[in-house]
Amino acid sequence: MTVSVRDLRPDDRADVEQFALVRHHALPFVLWTPDAVVHHLAHTHPAARVRSLVAVEDGEVIGTAQIGLVHESPEPGQAYLNVYTHPDRTRRGAGGLLVRAAEEYLAAEGATKLFSWVLDEPRNRAFAERHGYRAGRSAHFLRLDLAAGTLPPLQAPAPGVELRTAADYAADPRPLFELDAETTADEPSDVETALADYEAWLAESWRHPLLDHELTTVAVVDGRPAAFTAAYTDGGTRYATAMTGTARAFRGRGLAKLVKNASLHRAREAGHTEAFTGNDTGNGAMLAVNQWFGYEIRASEVRHVRALG
């Protein structure tokens, strides 16, 4: 059958559900829900020029792409395209068509450098290389069995440290925005980013449909949020850590372990049976923390880059 590429139809629930399902099969270590897919399109900053594409064969979505400009970067022309096809629908040309459509669109939007995450498997890496992408840094997907695994005992906060949740900041989340901005700036990345738009952060991150405000945990020192772990849940039994970070002035005090441990224990009490997280391979300190909890590496991705023009 002929494969064609078109935009995702966000108002078509079946279309969105197929998109999320393909992503789940291709990348089962990340939480994908239809609401999250629509939220990404509807609430990402307009300057990002985001699009979600689908490759369709005989009416069935078999491939997906999320593309856009890295609008938070002070360096213009940075862009991303992340393409995933259903593992049972490969070798039909869907990936190549999605890459071509994405590159044409991003080039027209002024992109000069394209970044793409690629599963660290020979076939996937060879596909990226054939299309002119070169390998860069890598990252791991990790999984923790919350149902059968054993978590470290809960730790009492040190004197002067208080544990709160994101729900405690419902009236004024700005202190969490400031903490997120500082830690994001120090996160390993190919592209320098600066979170500076509070209203955009509210729309994209704070109101994200997967963000669980009750399980997102914050360590507060002398009234200031000093460390946090952002928790995503899918409405079922799956839990994921979207980000864990500590403000520069408070690093080396075990606060990342403290907030993550508290969140994991409460997630298990709430009935979540699987926990997922991501870890840059170069961030040995955070990898050690995750392995201390019992997380195991289940897959890896490699960031690839291609210069345009």
C-alpha positions, 0 to 999 in steps of 0.5 A: 500500500502507498504511504503518505504524510500529513499533519496530525488532526488534533480534533480527530480523537481517533487520529490522536489516539493512533499517534499516541499508540504508535509512540507507545509501541516505539518508545514504551519508556515514555508516557504518551496519552492523547491529551498530552499529544494535543497539549503539545500542539496547542500550548507550545509557544507560537515561536516554536512553530511546532507541527506533528506529522503522521505517516499513513498507510491504508488509513492507519497511522504507522509513523509519527514526527514532532518537529519545531524550532528551539525558540528558547535558545539564544542561538537562532536556527536550532530545530528538532525533529523526532521521528518514530514508526511503529515497530511492526510497520518498518521498511515501508518508507514512512520514516524517510517520508517523515524526515523529508517533510520535516526538513523541508518545513524546518528549512523554510522556517529558518532552521540551520541545524537539526537535532534528532533523538534516535534509538541506539540500535544499528538499524535506527542509527544507520537510518539517521546516517543515511539521511546525513545525521551524525551521532552526538551525546546519548541518554538512557531510558530507565525503569523501576518496578514499583510493585515488586521492587524495594525502595530505600527507606524514607528519609527525614528531612534535615533541620531547616528542610521542608518537603512540599508538593507542587499543589502547595504552590497552586496560588503562585507557582512562580518560585517553581518556575524560577527553580526550573529555569535555573536547573534547566540551564545547567542540564546537559544539552546540545542546545543552550536554552533559557526559560524566561517566559513565565506565561509560556511555562505556565501553559506548557509545563505547569498545566501539562495534562501529565503533570501530577501536582500532588506527586511533584515534590519540592524541598524547601530550605529557609522558605526557598524551593531548593530542589524538586522532582516533577512527576508525570502520571498517565491516569493509570499505573505508570509514573515518570520523573520528567525532571529532577533538579537542585538549585546551585547553592544547595547541591551536594546536600542529598536533596535530589534523593530526598525529593525523589524518594518521597515522590516514589513512595507516595506514587507506590501508595497511590497504586502506581506500579511502574516508574520511568525516568531518563538520564543523560549518559554524561550525568554520572551523579544523577545516574548513580542516584537513579541506580540507588533507587533500583532503576535499571537501564532498558534502552538508550537513544543517541542525539544526532545532528545535521547542518542545513545549508 
